[in-house]
Structures are given as structure tokens and as C-alpha cells.
Amino acid sequence: MGIGVIIIGDEILSGLRTDKHLPKVIELLSARGLSLDWAEYVGDDPARITATLARTFASGDIVFSTGGIGATPDDHTRQCATKALGVPLELHPEAAGIPKRRN
């Protein structure tokens, strides 16, 4: 079993933001005597995110994912993960009582 990370976001691929996730994941794993076996960068394309998640979920590896879970229209990770796993996206009962933030 390997350990991998998927880093999602057009802003990383375009250079608008510098990825700080990969070095942090490596640091956190290293502190626990573990090492990262692979990393993948994926843009905000839902079909590509879903395919990447489905493939890595099926690998048997431990898979971390960063990015793509904010409240902006281009963040699709939650929906893609449920599609890749074949399960519905559900609101956690405790979250139902939390007021939604308005932009």
C-alpha cells in the first residue's frame, strides 16, 4: 500500500498560487516515519477529478486530497468524490443547523 496526494485546482496549474500542500504533506508524513509514494496535480475539470479519484480509490493506496473544496463555483471535489465512489452527497445532520455564510 502506498501513500499519495492529489492536489486540485486550476490556480495551482496556472501559477496563480504556489502549491504549499505537497511540501506540508511530505513534512507531516516524515514526522511520522512515513514517506509519500506519489503525487498528482489536477485542474478543476469535474470529469478529470472524478476519473482521478476513482482510479486512486481503487488502487488500495492511502489517498489524501487537497484543494477544490471551497465555496467557489469551480470547486467540485465533494461532488466528484461521491460520483467516483457511487454514493450520494449528503449534508451532515450537525451541518444542517449551521448558518450559511453569505458572500
Backbone bond lengths (Angstrom), bond angles and torsions (degrees), N, CA, C in turn:
res aa  C-N    CA-C-N  psi(-1)  N-CA   C-N-CA  omega(-1)  CA-C   N-CA-C  phi
1 M - - - 1.447 - - 1.529 108.42 -
2 G 1.310 115.57 129.54 1.458 121.14 178.24 1.525 111.30 -101.74
3 I 1.294 115.14 174.69 1.464 121.87 176.26 1.520 107.26 -123.60
4 G 1.325 115.93 127.24 1.453 120.50 -178.95 1.509 112.28 -135.07
5 V 1.323 114.42 166.58 1.459 120.75 177.24 1.521 109.05 -136.61
6 I 1.318 114.81 138.25 1.459 122.37 173.64 1.523 106.36 -110.57
7 I 1.315 116.10 123.93 1.462 121.44 -179.75 1.523 106.48 -110.90
8 I 1.340 115.21 117.81 1.459 121.16 -171.18 1.525 111.03 -109.90
9 G 1.331 116.00 135.08 1.456 119.85 171.77 1.514 113.93 149.27
10 D 1.329 115.63 127.56 1.459 121.08 174.95 1.525 111.62 -60.33
11 E 1.338 116.12 -32.70 1.464 119.90 -177.12 1.528 111.87 -65.47
12 I 1.323 117.26 -26.70 1.463 121.49 175.68 1.532 109.41 -76.36
13 L 1.335 116.26 -46.31 1.463 120.68 -177.56 1.523 112.84 -67.72
14 S 1.329 116.94 -29.62 1.466 120.21 -179.13 1.524 112.53 -85.20
15 G 1.332 116.50 -12.64 1.456 120.01 -178.65 1.513 114.32 89.00
16 L 1.342 117.22 3.28 1.467 120.09 177.72 1.520 111.79 -67.32
17 R 1.320 116.40 -28.94 1.464 121.98 176.08 1.517 108.70 -130.69
18 T 1.305 115.03 145.77 1.455 121.08 176.98 1.524 108.38 -90.39
19 D 1.321 116.01 131.42 1.461 120.20 179.20 1.523 110.50 -70.25
20 K 1.317 115.06 121.09 1.460 120.84 175.06 1.526 110.66 -111.49
21 H 1.343 115.62 -3.92 1.456 120.18 -177.75 1.526 112.17 -70.98
22 L 1.333 117.37 -46.79 1.459 120.34 -176.38 1.526 112.33 -57.84
23 P 1.331 119.30 -51.00 1.467 117.87 178.92 1.530 113.19 -62.42
24 K 1.329 117.18 -33.70 1.466 120.35 179.85 1.525 111.14 -69.21
25 V 1.323 117.11 -42.50 1.467 120.38 177.61 1.528 109.86 -61.28
26 I 1.326 116.79 -44.41 1.468 120.81 178.29 1.530 109.94 -60.02
27 E 1.323 116.88 -44.51 1.473 121.50 179.15 1.522 111.73 -61.04
28 L 1.340 116.96 -47.01 1.463 120.92 -178.28 1.529 111.81 -65.24
29 L 1.322 116.45 -40.67 1.460 119.35 178.24 1.524 110.90 -66.96
30 S 1.318 116.16 -44.00 1.466 121.24 -179.39 1.521 111.58 -59.21
31 A 1.327 116.89 -39.08 1.462 121.27 179.12 1.531 111.56 -62.93
32 R 1.327 116.19 -18.14 1.456 121.45 -179.82 1.531 111.83 -107.50
33 G 1.323 116.03 11.39 1.454 120.54 179.27 1.519 113.57 75.50
34 L 1.316 117.29 20.30 1.462 122.53 -178.62 1.522 109.58 -114.44
35 S 1.324 115.75 164.53 1.459 118.85 176.74 1.522 110.45 -137.13
36 L 1.303 114.42 154.96 1.457 122.47 179.77 1.524 108.73 -82.60
37 D 1.340 117.30 132.10 1.457 122.13 -179.67 1.522 112.89 -95.00
38 W 1.328 116.73 -28.92 1.454 119.57 -179.14 1.530 110.82 -159.39
39 A 1.321 115.28 159.22 1.467 122.44 176.09 1.524 108.38 -144.90
40 E 1.317 115.85 144.04 1.464 121.16 176.98 1.519 109.17 -134.00
41 Y 1.321 115.59 140.01 1.454 122.16 173.52 1.518 107.58 -105.84
42 V 1.325 116.64 134.62 1.463 122.40 -178.64 1.520 107.95 -136.28
43 G 1.323 116.51 136.57 1.462 120.96 175.67 1.515 110.98 -74.74
44 D 1.311 116.01 -172.15 1.465 121.70 -174.93 1.527 113.98 -87.87
45 D 1.315 118.20 24.70 1.460 122.05 177.65 1.531 109.46 -81.26
46 P 1.347 118.06 116.01 1.472 120.36 -175.88 1.528 114.61 -55.88
47 A 1.324 118.01 -41.63 1.472 119.81 -179.13 1.528 110.60 -63.88
48 R 1.316 117.32 -40.36 1.467 120.83 -179.62 1.529 110.79 -70.12
49 I 1.335 116.59 -39.85 1.469 120.11 178.05 1.528 109.50 -62.75
50 T 1.327 116.78 -47.78 1.468 121.39 -179.29 1.524 110.78 -59.47
51 A 1.328 117.46 -45.96 1.474 121.08 -179.36 1.530 110.92 -64.13
52 T 1.319 117.10 -41.45 1.468 120.92 179.60 1.518 110.77 -64.80
53 L 1.327 116.30 -45.10 1.464 120.38 178.88 1.529 110.89 -63.58
54 A 1.327 117.63 -45.97 1.474 120.81 -179.27 1.527 110.44 -59.30
55 R 1.325 116.95 -44.87 1.465 120.98 -179.21 1.523 111.37 -64.54
56 T 1.315 116.73 -43.73 1.465 118.63 -177.26 1.523 112.04 -75.72
57 F 1.338 118.18 -33.13 1.464 119.83 174.77 1.529 110.06 -61.53
58 A 1.325 117.09 -37.87 1.462 121.69 -178.26 1.533 112.71 -75.35
59 S 1.325 117.22 -11.53 1.464 121.13 -175.09 1.524 113.78 -73.93
60 G 1.322 117.15 -21.82 1.455 120.06 -174.58 1.514 112.99 85.16
61 D 1.326 117.11 -3.25 1.457 121.29 177.82 1.520 111.07 -77.65
62 I 1.316 115.05 161.38 1.462 121.30 168.44 1.523 105.70 -80.17
63 V 1.322 117.20 124.66 1.456 120.97 -174.21 1.526 109.91 -122.98
64 F 1.316 115.57 121.54 1.459 121.55 171.98 1.516 107.81 -101.07
65 S 1.326 116.21 149.41 1.457 120.91 177.53 1.516 108.37 -133.58
66 T 1.327 115.74 136.19 1.458 120.41 177.71 1.518 108.83 -127.46
67 G 1.321 115.61 152.90 1.457 120.86 177.62 1.516 112.09 79.38
68 G 1.323 114.87 165.81 1.455 120.87 174.67 1.511 116.10 71.91
69 I 1.344 118.58 17.93 1.461 119.30 -179.75 1.527 112.18 -124.95
70 G 1.310 116.45 23.19 1.464 120.46 179.43 1.513 111.80 -82.11
71 A 1.292 115.30 -159.89 1.468 120.83 -177.89 1.522 111.63 -108.27
72 T 1.328 117.45 19.88 1.456 120.16 179.63 1.525 110.06 -94.82
73 P 1.328 117.59 156.95 1.470 121.01 -175.13 1.530 114.58 -60.95
74 D 1.333 118.45 -21.55 1.460 119.83 -178.46 1.527 113.28 -91.54
75 D 1.325 117.82 6.24 1.456 121.60 179.33 1.529 109.79 -94.05
76 H 1.327 115.00 110.15 1.472 121.47 -172.90 1.520 113.78 -119.32
77 T 1.317 118.66 4.09 1.460 120.84 -169.33 1.519 113.07 -59.32
78 R 1.314 118.38 -43.87 1.476 119.87 -179.32 1.525 111.00 -57.98
79 Q 1.327 115.30 -49.67 1.460 120.12 -178.81 1.520 111.45 -63.94
80 C 1.325 116.70 -39.98 1.468 120.94 -179.96 1.524 111.55 -67.47
81 A 1.322 117.15 -38.57 1.470 120.59 179.38 1.522 110.59 -64.47
82 T 1.329 117.26 -43.15 1.466 118.87 179.68 1.525 111.00 -66.45
83 K 1.325 116.16 -37.85 1.461 119.92 177.77 1.528 110.38 -65.29
84 A 1.333 117.25 -43.19 1.466 121.75 179.65 1.525 111.74 -62.81
85 L 1.333 116.20 -32.49 1.465 121.11 -179.32 1.527 113.39 -92.61
86 G 1.338 116.90 -10.56 1.459 120.48 -179.97 1.517 113.73 71.57
87 V 1.331 116.00 31.76 1.473 120.95 178.42 1.526 109.03 -124.54
88 P 1.340 117.34 156.66 1.466 119.17 179.55 1.530 111.68 -77.82
89 L 1.317 115.30 152.42 1.457 121.56 172.99 1.517 107.30 -83.46
90 E 1.321 116.65 123.33 1.462 121.24 -177.14 1.516 110.26 -126.88
91 L 1.314 115.92 142.91 1.454 122.14 175.53 1.529 108.75 -78.70
92 H 1.328 116.07 127.51 1.463 120.37 178.38 1.530 108.48 -63.05
93 P 1.342 118.41 138.01 1.467 121.19 -177.55 1.536 113.68 -53.94
94 E 1.325 118.07 -37.71 1.465 120.32 179.11 1.522 111.58 -68.91
95 A 1.320 116.84 -31.15 1.464 120.60 -179.58 1.525 111.57 -71.93
96 A 1.325 116.99 -24.79 1.456 120.41 -178.66 1.527 111.98 -60.91
97 G 1.318 117.28 -28.46 1.456 121.02 -178.51 1.518 114.74 -90.82
98 I 1.321 117.12 -1.40 1.478 120.45 -179.28 1.517 108.65 -88.80
99 P 1.330 117.84 126.72 1.466 119.91 179.18 1.529 111.09 -60.95
100 K 1.313 115.52 140.71 1.456 120.84 178.22 1.507 110.32 -78.47
101 R 1.335 115.62 139.08 1.454 121.24 178.74 1.518 109.86 -79.79
102 R 1.303 116.09 136.57 1.466 120.35 177.63 1.515 108.60 -102.85
103 N 1.329 115.00 137.97 1.469 120.03 179.29 1.503 110.83 -87.01
